[in-house]
Amino acid sequence: MNQRLILSSALASVLAMGAIAPAAAQDKAKEKCYGIAKAGQNDCANLSGTHSCAGQSKADMGADEWKYVPKGTCKDMKGMTADEAKMGMKK
């Protein structure tokens, strides 16, 4: 029974690694765009460190909040790169 558990765990690990690779490839076609997320629609932790999860932004268009957008579209949406957002926060 222990061998069966070990084999199942190993197989699950291999399958999980296969699921991660396509996600990484998808991220290459996207970029983080700061300052465009509406309240509760951010994709992950913010620059200021007040939260660490998606969907926790409290205000629309917070300079430290971001969303993934197709590469090359952030500027069209009036968004900022991480460096631009950090500079804006220092002011």
C-alpha positions in Angstrom: 0.0 0.0 0.0 2.9 2.4 0.7 4.3 1.8 -2.8 1.0 2.7 -4.3 0.8 5.9 -2.3 4.3 6.9 -3.4 3.6 6.1 -7.0 0.3 8.1 -6.9 2.1 11.0 -5.4 4.9 10.9 -8.0 2.4 10.7 -10.8 0.4 13.7 -9.4 3.6 15.7 -9.2 4.5 15.0 -12.8 1.0 15.9 -14.0 1.1 19.1 -11.9 4.4 20.2 -13.5 2.8 19.7 -16.9 0.0 22.0 -16.0 2.4 24.7 -14.8 4.3 24.9 -18.1 1.4 26.2 -20.3 0.6 28.8 -17.6 4.1 30.1 -17.8 4.0 30.3 -21.6 0.7 32.2 -21.3 2.3 34.8 -19.0 4.9 35.7 -21.6 2.1 37.1 -23.8 0.9 39.3 -21.0 2.3 42.1 -18.8 1.4 43.6 -15.5 -0.3 47.0 -15.9 -0.5 49.2 -12.8 -3.2 51.8 -12.2 -6.0 50.3 -14.2 -7.6 47.8 -11.8 -11.0 48.6 -10.5 -11.9 47.9 -6.8 -11.9 44.2 -6.2 -10.5 43.3 -9.7 -6.7 43.4 -9.1 -4.8 40.3 -10.1 -2.5 39.9 -7.1 -0.5 41.6 -4.3 0.0 45.3 -4.6 3.2 47.3 -4.5 2.5 49.0 -1.2 2.1 45.6 0.6 -1.3 46.3 2.1 -2.6 43.0 0.8 -1.3 39.8 -0.9 -4.2 38.5 -2.9 -6.3 39.0 -6.0 -9.6 40.9 -5.6 -8.6 42.8 -2.5 -8.1 46.3 -3.9 -10.3 48.8 -2.2 -10.3 51.7 -4.7 -10.6 52.0 -8.5 -7.3 52.7 -10.4 -5.0 52.5 -7.4 -1.4 53.2 -8.7 -0.1 50.2 -6.7 -2.7 47.8 -8.0 -2.2 45.8 -11.2 -3.9 43.5 -13.7 -2.5 41.2 -16.4 -3.1 42.6 -19.9 -2.0 41.5 -23.4 1.6 42.7 -24.0 1.7 46.1 -25.6 -1.7 47.3 -24.5 -1.0 48.8 -21.1 0.0 52.3 -22.3 -3.2 52.4 -24.5 -5.2 51.8 -21.2 -3.3 54.7 -19.6 -1.5 52.2 -17.3 2.0 52.1 -15.9 4.9 49.7 -15.6 6.0 48.6 -12.1 8.9 51.2 -12.2 6.5 54.0 -13.1 4.1 53.0 -10.4 6.9 52.9 -7.8 8.0 56.4 -8.8 4.4 57.6 -8.6 4.1 56.2 -5.1 7.2 58.1 -3.8 5.7 61.5 -4.7 
